[in-house]
Structures are given as C-alpha cells and as structure tokens.
C-alpha cells in the first residue's frame, strides 16, 4: 500500500518561532552579574509562564559596576520606548560607586515617570537567597580575611550546602520558600526604615513580587 506523500514545507516553516508578546508589561532586568542573577530571573520567568518577549534579564553591556548597570538600563529605556519598566540589580559589596548609582537612579528622568527601579542588595544578592531560610538584622561585615559577600555566601551554604554562583538551578532549589523570603525581606525593609540601618538590606523582593503579579495584573 502506497504511503501518502508528505506535504512539502519550506525551510521557513521549521524555523524557531519568535516568542509571542503578551498583553502585560514589558520588563527589562539589568544585572550586575553575568550569570547568577540573569539565570535566577530567567528561571523565575519560566516558572511563572511569562513570555520572554515581555521579560528579559541580562547583564549590562557597559560593565558590572553599579553606575554602569544604571547607565545601560537608561540607554535601553531611551532606545526602546515599549519597555514599561527596567530594574537595576546590583550589590554594594566592593563597589566604590554604589552611592553614585543610587543617586543617579533617584535623579533619572525615567525614575521620575515610574520606568526605572532598583533591586539592590547589601552586601550582595545572596542576602536575598539567605532570607529564604532565616531572618536577621545583624550587619554582615568582612571577617577573617573574607569580604562581606564571602561571609554571606558562607552563611547561605549552611542552608544550601552546594550553593555556587552561576548555578542555573538556584531558583528551582529555593522557590518553595519564596513566600518566606518575600515576607522576611519586607520585614527587613520596615526594620531598616525604623532604625536607619542599611546592612543587611535588599529590594529584590519588590522585583520578584512585581514579576509574579504580571499575569494576574496585566497593567503592572
């Protein structure tokens, strides 16, 4: 018995289709790190079924210091008016221009119209991960020849023993505790506002909550 002839499809039919733009905010997340933070936010995007046409997490093309992260985000907003928001993800630890970046953000025209935001951490991004496991307001400082970031990572490994920067599964390992982390980070922010402290601190939970709500609140 003769098999039916397959319908010919041109090569273009097999090309990978571009992601579809969905009817919610288009967001850019510019990260200090080249892998750790982009991996985390891209995994979050997938976990919450957000389109990669709407949510993009990437490192800064201008450099990995805080001012360069902000400058790159501003450039992208200037050149891409369809971005609803951009977030700058960077740490204080070891950066001489951290305060300059915070000031630049505060004075940016994009911030004034609600398009540019910060998701900074003190001393480092790992404080956000540590808040998945425990709450503390104790300052994290260099000790024993280790930087404050090293101290944070060492503490994180008491809960997440195999933690390494640049892992692709950081979000999947910690996501079952994300509600705890958001609550801890919000509490830490309130405590810092009362005490005037800023170590430790993070605003990553604000970005995480915003991204998680995009499909529920299409207008941001």
Buried (B, 14 or more C-beta within 10 A) or exposed (E): EEEEEEEEEEEEEEEEEEEEEBEBBBBBBBBBBBEBBBBBBBBBBEBBEBBBEBBBBBBBEBEBBBBBBBBBBBBBBEEEEEBBBBBBBBBBBEBEBBEBBBEBBEEBEBBEEEBBBBBBBBBBBBBBBBBBBEBEEEEBEBEEEEBBBBBBBBBBBEBBEEBEBEBEEBBBBBBEBBEBBBEBBBEBBEEBEEEEBEBBBBBBBBBBEBBBBBBEEEEE
